[in-house]
C-alpha cells in the first residue's frame, strides 16, 4: 500500500462512493489496529478527547457493541442514544436530532436507520463526521469491510477470488456493500437465491446471478451466507424455512463438493438449521467469529480515518 495515500473523506456512507484505493487503505489501516486488539492493554490514544455517538434507530448487538469497543480502544468518549427513549418518540426529525447532538460538541455520529439514505441526509446536515452502520436495504459498509478484511487475512488477497453471496439478496444491505467492495477490488462475485429474492437488473453491478446453489458453490473460494429475513414474509412465493434449507441451506454434504479450504462467512445472527447447519457454522471452514473480532479493528480504522480527515478539512 502506498504510504503516501491521504484519506480525505470526513464521512463513511457506503462503499459505492469509495474508490478501490480508498477501500484498500481502510483495510491497510485496519491491519495496524488489529495488532492493538492482541495486546494486554487494548487501547491507543488516537481519539483521546473526541466523542463518538452511537445513534441506532434499529436493534443491533454485534455492530453497536463493535463500534463502542472500537471507539473506547481509540480512547474516545462514547455516548449511546437509545432512540426508543429519546425525543425521536415525540416526533423529532433525524436532522433535528443530529443538530441537537452536535450542539453537545461531539465529533462522530455512528448511525443505523431503517430508511435508506438516512446517513447521507444526516451528513449533509451536520459538520460532525457521520458513519453509516446500516441504512434500510441500501448499505452496511463496515460489515463489508470486515468481511473483505477477513477474506484477505485468510486467503491472502481479494483480487481474482470467486465469492458467492447466498440468501436474501433483495433485502440485504450487507450484500450490496459486499458487491461494491469486492468487485472494485477485482473479485468475481456470484449472487444466489430463490428468484423472488434476486433484484431485477443486479447484473449491472458486475455480478453473476443464479438460482442454482450448486452453480454458486462450484469453484467458489468463499461464500457469504446471508440471514434469511422471514419477518418480511409478505409474498406468496417467499420460501418456507424447510423449503429454503432443502434448496439453499449450506450443509456438510454440500461442502464436500466444494474446495477444501473454502471460507464460510455470515454477518449474523444465524438461523441455524435454515441458512446453514450447526456443523458448518462451527466447522473448520467457518470464520464467523473471526469476522466479529475483525470488526473491531475495521471500525477502529474507520473512526480514526474520518476523524483525521475532519481535522485536515478545518
ZAMI-633523 format. One record per residue (C-alpha): x, y, z; residue in three letters. Coordinates in steps of 0.25 Angstrom, whole numbers, plus 5000, padded with zeros to 4 digits. Example, Ala and Ser with C-alpha at 12.3 -4.5 7.8 and 13.67 -1.06 7.14 Angstrom:
x = 5049	y = 4982	z = 5031	rest = ALA
x = 5055	y = 4996	z = 5029	rest = SER
***
This chain:
x = 5000	y = 5000	z = 5000	rest = UNK
x = 5005	y = 5014	z = 4996	rest = UNK
x = 5009	y = 5020	z = 5010	rest = UNK
x = 5007	y = 5034	z = 5004	rest = UNK
x = 4992	y = 5032	z = 5002	rest = UNK
x = 4984	y = 5042	z = 5009	rest = UNK
x = 4969	y = 5039	z = 5014	rest = UNK
x = 4961	y = 5052	z = 5011	rest = UNK
x = 4946	y = 5048	z = 5014	rest = UNK
x = 4940	y = 5052	z = 5027	rest = UNK
x = 4929	y = 5042	z = 5025	rest = UNK
x = 4927	y = 5027	z = 5022	rest = UNK
x = 4914	y = 5026	z = 5016	rest = UNK
x = 4915	y = 5014	z = 5006	rest = UNK
x = 4925	y = 5006	z = 4998	rest = UNK
x = 4918	y = 5011	z = 4985	rest = UNK
x = 4925	y = 5024	z = 4988	rest = UNK
x = 4939	y = 5019	z = 4990	rest = UNK
x = 4950	y = 5016	z = 4980	rest = UNK
x = 4958	y = 5003	z = 4981	rest = UNK
x = 4970	y = 5011	z = 4986	rest = UNK
x = 4961	y = 5017	z = 4998	rest = UNK
x = 4956	y = 5003	z = 5001	rest = UNK
x = 4970	y = 4997	z = 5001	rest = UNK
x = 4975	y = 5008	z = 5010	rest = UNK
x = 4964	y = 5005	z = 5021	rest = UNK
x = 4968	y = 4990	z = 5020	rest = UNK
x = 4982	y = 4994	z = 5022	rest = UNK
x = 4979	y = 5003	z = 5033	rest = UNK
x = 4971	y = 4992	z = 5040	rest = UNK
x = 4983	y = 4983	z = 5039	rest = UNK
x = 4990	y = 4993	z = 5048	rest = UNK
x = 4979	y = 4993	z = 5058	rest = UNK
x = 4977	y = 4978	z = 5058	rest = UNK
x = 4990	y = 4977	z = 5066	rest = UNK
x = 4985	y = 4986	z = 5077	rest = UNK
x = 4974	y = 4976	z = 5079	rest = UNK
x = 4984	y = 4966	z = 5083	rest = UNK
x = 4991	y = 4974	z = 5093	rest = UNK
x = 4989	y = 4972	z = 5108	rest = UNK
x = 4985	y = 4987	z = 5109	rest = UNK
x = 4976	y = 4988	z = 5097	rest = UNK
x = 4976	y = 5003	z = 5096	rest = UNK
x = 4983	y = 5015	z = 5088	rest = UNK
x = 4981	y = 5030	z = 5090	rest = UNK
x = 4977	y = 5032	z = 5075	rest = UNK
x = 4964	y = 5039	z = 5078	rest = UNK
x = 4967	y = 5044	z = 5092	rest = UNK
x = 4958	y = 5056	z = 5095	rest = UNK
x = 4948	y = 5052	z = 5084	rest = UNK
x = 4933	y = 5048	z = 5086	rest = UNK
x = 4926	y = 5037	z = 5078	rest = UNK
x = 4911	y = 5036	z = 5078	rest = UNK
x = 4904	y = 5023	z = 5074	rest = UNK
x = 4890	y = 5027	z = 5069	rest = UNK
x = 4883	y = 5014	z = 5066	rest = UNK
x = 4869	y = 5014	z = 5061	rest = UNK
x = 4869	y = 4999	z = 5059	rest = UNK
x = 4873	y = 4988	z = 5068	rest = UNK
x = 4887	y = 4983	z = 5068	rest = UNK
x = 4897	y = 4974	z = 5076	rest = UNK
x = 4910	y = 4972	z = 5068	rest = UNK
x = 4910	y = 4985	z = 5061	rest = UNK
x = 4907	y = 4994	z = 5072	rest = UNK
x = 4916	y = 4987	z = 5082	rest = UNK
x = 4927	y = 4987	z = 5072	rest = UNK
x = 4926	y = 5002	z = 5069	rest = UNK
x = 4926	y = 5004	z = 5084	rest = UNK
x = 4938	y = 4996	z = 5087	rest = UNK
x = 4946	y = 5002	z = 5075	rest = UNK
x = 4943	y = 5016	z = 5080	rest = UNK
x = 4948	y = 5012	z = 5094	rest = UNK
x = 4960	y = 5005	z = 5089	rest = UNK
x = 4964	y = 5018	z = 5082	rest = UNK
x = 4962	y = 5025	z = 5095	rest = UNK
x = 4949	y = 5033	z = 5091	rest = UNK
x = 4937	y = 5036	z = 5100	rest = UNK
x = 4925	y = 5029	z = 5095	rest = UNK
x = 4910	y = 5033	z = 5097	rest = UNK
x = 4900	y = 5022	z = 5093	rest = UNK
x = 4886	y = 5028	z = 5090	rest = UNK
x = 4874	y = 5019	z = 5092	rest = UNK
x = 4864	y = 5024	z = 5081	rest = UNK
x = 4853	y = 5017	z = 5088	rest = UNK
x = 4854	y = 5026	z = 5100	rest = UNK
x = 4859	y = 5039	z = 5093	rest = UNK
x = 4851	y = 5051	z = 5087	rest = UNK
x = 4850	y = 5043	z = 5074	rest = UNK
x = 4838	y = 5037	z = 5080	rest = UNK
x = 4832	y = 5051	z = 5082	rest = UNK
x = 4833	y = 5053	z = 5067	rest = UNK
x = 4847	y = 5059	z = 5066	rest = UNK
x = 4853	y = 5058	z = 5052	rest = UNK
x = 4866	y = 5052	z = 5049	rest = UNK
x = 4872	y = 5065	z = 5045	rest = UNK
x = 4868	y = 5072	z = 5058	rest = UNK
x = 4873	y = 5060	z = 5066	rest = UNK
x = 4887	y = 5061	z = 5059	rest = UNK
x = 4888	y = 5076	z = 5061	rest = UNK
x = 4884	y = 5075	z = 5075	rest = UNK
x = 4894	y = 5064	z = 5077	rest = UNK
x = 4905	y = 5072	z = 5070	rest = UNK
x = 4902	y = 5084	z = 5079	rest = UNK
x = 4907	y = 5075	z = 5091	rest = UNK
x = 4921	y = 5077	z = 5084	rest = UNK
x = 4922	y = 5063	z = 5079	rest = UNK
x = 4931	y = 5059	z = 5067	rest = UNK
x = 4926	y = 5046	z = 5061	rest = UNK
x = 4912	y = 5041	z = 5059	rest = UNK
x = 4910	y = 5026	z = 5056	rest = UNK
x = 4896	y = 5024	z = 5051	rest = UNK
x = 4888	y = 5012	z = 5048	rest = UNK
x = 4874	y = 5015	z = 5042	rest = UNK
x = 4863	y = 5007	z = 5035	rest = UNK
x = 4862	y = 5017	z = 5024	rest = UNK
x = 4871	y = 5016	z = 5012	rest = UNK
x = 4879	y = 5029	z = 5010	rest = UNK
x = 4877	y = 5034	z = 5025	rest = UNK
x = 4892	y = 5035	z = 5028	rest = UNK
x = 4894	y = 5043	z = 5015	rest = UNK
x = 4884	y = 5053	z = 5019	rest = UNK
x = 4890	y = 5054	z = 5033	rest = UNK
x = 4904	y = 5056	z = 5027	rest = UNK
x = 4899	y = 5068	z = 5019	rest = UNK
x = 4892	y = 5074	z = 5031	rest = UNK
x = 4904	y = 5073	z = 5041	rest = UNK
x = 4918	y = 5077	z = 5041	rest = UNK
x = 4922	y = 5065	z = 5050	rest = UNK
x = 4927	y = 5052	z = 5043	rest = UNK
x = 4916	y = 5042	z = 5040	rest = UNK
x = 4918	y = 5027	z = 5039	rest = UNK
x = 4907	y = 5018	z = 5033	rest = UNK
x = 4905	y = 5006	z = 5042	rest = UNK
x = 4894	y = 5001	z = 5033	rest = UNK
x = 4882	y = 5008	z = 5026	rest = UNK
x = 4870	y = 5001	z = 5021	rest = UNK
x = 4873	y = 4992	z = 5009	rest = UNK
x = 4884	y = 5001	z = 5004	rest = UNK
x = 4898	y = 4999	z = 5010	rest = UNK
x = 4905	y = 4993	z = 5022	rest = UNK
x = 4919	y = 4998	z = 5019	rest = UNK
x = 4927	y = 4994	z = 5031	rest = UNK
x = 4921	y = 4980	z = 5030	rest = UNK
x = 4926	y = 4978	z = 5016	rest = UNK
x = 4940	y = 4984	z = 5020	rest = UNK
x = 4941	y = 4974	z = 5031	rest = UNK
x = 4937	y = 4963	z = 5022	rest = UNK
x = 4948	y = 4967	z = 5012	rest = UNK
x = 4958	y = 4968	z = 5023	rest = UNK
x = 4955	y = 4954	z = 5028	rest = UNK
x = 4956	y = 4949	z = 5014	rest = UNK
x = 4969	y = 4956	z = 5011	rest = UNK
x = 4974	y = 4950	z = 5024	rest = UNK
x = 4970	y = 4936	z = 5021	rest = UNK
x = 4973	y = 4935	z = 5006	rest = UNK
x = 4984	y = 4946	z = 5005	rest = UNK
x = 4977	y = 4954	z = 4994	rest = UNK
x = 4963	y = 4959	z = 4989	rest = UNK
x = 4967	y = 4961	z = 4974	rest = UNK
x = 4963	y = 4948	z = 4966	rest = UNK
x = 4955	y = 4942	z = 4977	rest = UNK
x = 4942	y = 4935	z = 4974	rest = UNK
x = 4932	y = 4939	z = 4984	rest = UNK
x = 4917	y = 4935	z = 4985	rest = UNK
x = 4907	y = 4942	z = 4993	rest = UNK
x = 4895	y = 4933	z = 4997	rest = UNK
x = 4882	y = 4937	z = 5002	rest = UNK
x = 4872	y = 4949	z = 5003	rest = UNK
x = 4879	y = 4958	z = 4993	rest = UNK
x = 4867	y = 4967	z = 4991	rest = UNK
x = 4866	y = 4972	z = 5005	rest = UNK
x = 4881	y = 4971	z = 5009	rest = UNK
x = 4890	y = 4984	z = 5011	rest = UNK
x = 4901	y = 4974	z = 5014	rest = UNK
x = 4900	y = 4968	z = 5000	rest = UNK
x = 4900	y = 4982	z = 4993	rest = UNK
x = 4912	y = 4987	z = 5001	rest = UNK
x = 4920	y = 4974	z = 4999	rest = UNK
x = 4917	y = 4974	z = 4984	rest = UNK
x = 4922	y = 4989	z = 4983	rest = UNK
x = 4935	y = 4986	z = 4991	rest = UNK
x = 4938	y = 4972	z = 4985	rest = UNK
x = 4936	y = 4976	z = 4970	rest = UNK
x = 4944	y = 4989	z = 4972	rest = UNK
x = 4956	y = 4980	z = 4978	rest = UNK
x = 4955	y = 4970	z = 4966	rest = UNK
x = 4947	y = 4959	z = 4972	rest = UNK
x = 4938	y = 4951	z = 4963	rest = UNK
x = 4924	y = 4951	z = 4970	rest = UNK
x = 4912	y = 4942	z = 4969	rest = UNK
x = 4899	y = 4944	z = 4976	rest = UNK
x = 4890	y = 4932	z = 4978	rest = UNK
x = 4876	y = 4932	z = 4984	rest = UNK
x = 4861	y = 4928	z = 4980	rest = UNK
x = 4857	y = 4936	z = 4968	rest = UNK
x = 4848	y = 4945	z = 4977	rest = UNK
x = 4860	y = 4949	z = 4985	rest = UNK
x = 4869	y = 4954	z = 4974	rest = UNK
x = 4867	y = 4968	z = 4970	rest = UNK
x = 4864	y = 4971	z = 4955	rest = UNK
x = 4876	y = 4976	z = 4948	rest = UNK
x = 4886	y = 4973	z = 4959	rest = UNK
x = 4896	y = 4968	z = 4948	rest = UNK
x = 4898	y = 4983	z = 4945	rest = UNK
x = 4906	y = 4983	z = 4958	rest = UNK
x = 4916	y = 4974	z = 4952	rest = UNK
x = 4911	y = 4961	z = 4957	rest = UNK
x = 4906	y = 4948	z = 4952	rest = UNK
x = 4892	y = 4944	z = 4957	rest = UNK
x = 4887	y = 4929	z = 4959	rest = UNK
x = 4876	y = 4922	z = 4966	rest = UNK
x = 4884	y = 4909	z = 4966	rest = UNK
x = 4892	y = 4907	z = 4978	rest = UNK
x = 4901	y = 4896	z = 4972	rest = UNK
x = 4905	y = 4906	z = 4962	rest = UNK
x = 4909	y = 4917	z = 4972	rest = UNK
x = 4917	y = 4907	z = 4980	rest = UNK
x = 4925	y = 4901	z = 4969	rest = UNK
x = 4939	y = 4907	z = 4969	rest = UNK
x = 4936	y = 4917	z = 4980	rest = UNK
x = 4947	y = 4921	z = 4989	rest = UNK
x = 4938	y = 4927	z = 4999	rest = UNK
x = 4923	y = 4928	z = 5002	rest = UNK
x = 4916	y = 4939	z = 5009	rest = UNK
x = 4903	y = 4933	z = 5015	rest = UNK
x = 4892	y = 4944	z = 5018	rest = UNK
x = 4882	y = 4943	z = 5029	rest = UNK
x = 4868	y = 4940	z = 5023	rest = UNK
x = 4859	y = 4951	z = 5027	rest = UNK
x = 4846	y = 4942	z = 5029	rest = UNK
x = 4839	y = 4954	z = 5036	rest = UNK
x = 4838	y = 4960	z = 5022	rest = UNK
x = 4829	y = 4948	z = 5018	rest = UNK
x = 4819	y = 4957	z = 5010	rest = UNK
x = 4819	y = 4949	z = 4997	rest = UNK
x = 4812	y = 4937	z = 4993	rest = UNK
x = 4825	y = 4931	z = 4987	rest = UNK
x = 4834	y = 4934	z = 4999	rest = UNK
x = 4840	y = 4921	z = 5003	rest = UNK
x = 4837	y = 4914	z = 5016	rest = UNK
x = 4849	y = 4910	z = 5025	rest = UNK
x = 4848	y = 4896	z = 5021	rest = UNK
x = 4848	y = 4899	z = 5007	rest = UNK
x = 4859	y = 4908	z = 5008	rest = UNK
x = 4868	y = 4899	z = 5016	rest = UNK
x = 4866	y = 4888	z = 5005	rest = UNK
x = 4869	y = 4896	z = 4993	rest = UNK
x = 4879	y = 4907	z = 4999	rest = UNK
x = 4884	y = 4903	z = 5013	rest = UNK
x = 4899	y = 4900	z = 5014	rest = UNK
x = 4901	y = 4886	z = 5020	rest = UNK
x = 4913	y = 4877	z = 5022	rest = UNK
x = 4908	y = 4869	z = 5010	rest = UNK
x = 4909	y = 4881	z = 5001	rest = UNK
x = 4922	y = 4886	z = 5006	rest = UNK
x = 4928	y = 4872	z = 5002	rest = UNK
x = 4927	y = 4876	z = 4987	rest = UNK
x = 4933	y = 4890	z = 4990	rest = UNK
x = 4948	y = 4894	z = 4990	rest = UNK
x = 4954	y = 4888	z = 5003	rest = UNK
x = 4959	y = 4902	z = 5008	rest = UNK
x = 4946	y = 4909	z = 5004	rest = UNK
x = 4943	y = 4921	z = 5014	rest = UNK
x = 4929	y = 4921	z = 5020	rest = UNK
x = 4925	y = 4935	z = 5025	rest = UNK
x = 4912	y = 4940	z = 5031	rest = UNK
x = 4908	y = 4954	z = 5036	rest = UNK
x = 4900	y = 4949	z = 5047	rest = UNK
x = 4890	y = 4946	z = 5054	rest = UNK
x = 4890	y = 4932	z = 5048	rest = UNK
x = 4877	y = 4924	z = 5047	rest = UNK
x = 4883	y = 4910	z = 5050	rest = UNK
x = 4877	y = 4899	z = 5042	rest = UNK
x = 4872	y = 4909	z = 5032	rest = UNK
x = 4883	y = 4916	z = 5025	rest = UNK
x = 4894	y = 4906	z = 5030	rest = UNK
x = 4895	y = 4895	z = 5039	rest = UNK
x = 4902	y = 4896	z = 5052	rest = UNK
x = 4913	y = 4887	z = 5047	rest = UNK
x = 4916	y = 4897	z = 5037	rest = UNK
x = 4915	y = 4909	z = 5045	rest = UNK
x = 4924	y = 4903	z = 5056	rest = UNK
x = 4933	y = 4896	z = 5046	rest = UNK
x = 4947	y = 4898	z = 5042	rest = UNK
x = 4944	y = 4906	z = 5029	rest = UNK
x = 4935	y = 4916	z = 5037	rest = UNK
x = 4941	y = 4929	z = 5040	rest = UNK
x = 4929	y = 4935	z = 5046	rest = UNK
x = 4935	y = 4938	z = 5060	rest = UNK
x = 4947	y = 4944	z = 5053	rest = UNK
x = 4938	y = 4953	z = 5046	rest = UNK
x = 4933	y = 4958	z = 5059	rest = UNK
x = 4947	y = 4960	z = 5064	rest = UNK
x = 4952	y = 4967	z = 5052	rest = UNK
x = 4940	y = 4976	z = 5052	rest = UNK
x = 4947	y = 4984	z = 5064	rest = UNK
x = 4960	y = 4987	z = 5056	rest = UNK
x = 4952	y = 4991	z = 5044	rest = UNK
x = 4943	y = 5000	z = 5051	rest = UNK
x = 4955	y = 5006	z = 5059	rest = UNK
x = 4961	y = 5009	z = 5045	rest = UNK
x = 4948	y = 5016	z = 5040	rest = UNK
x = 4947	y = 5024	z = 5053	rest = UNK
x = 4961	y = 5028	z = 5052	rest = UNK
x = 4961	y = 5032	z = 5038	rest = UNK
x = 4948	y = 5040	z = 5037	rest = UNK
x = 4953	y = 5048	z = 5050	rest = UNK
x = 4967	y = 5051	z = 5043	rest = UNK
x = 4960	y = 5055	z = 5030	rest = UNK
x = 4951	y = 5065	z = 5038	rest = UNK
x = 4963	y = 5071	z = 5045	rest = UNK
x = 4970	y = 5073	z = 5031	rest = UNK
x = 4958	y = 5080	z = 5026	rest = UNK
x = 4957	y = 5090	z = 5037	rest = UNK
***
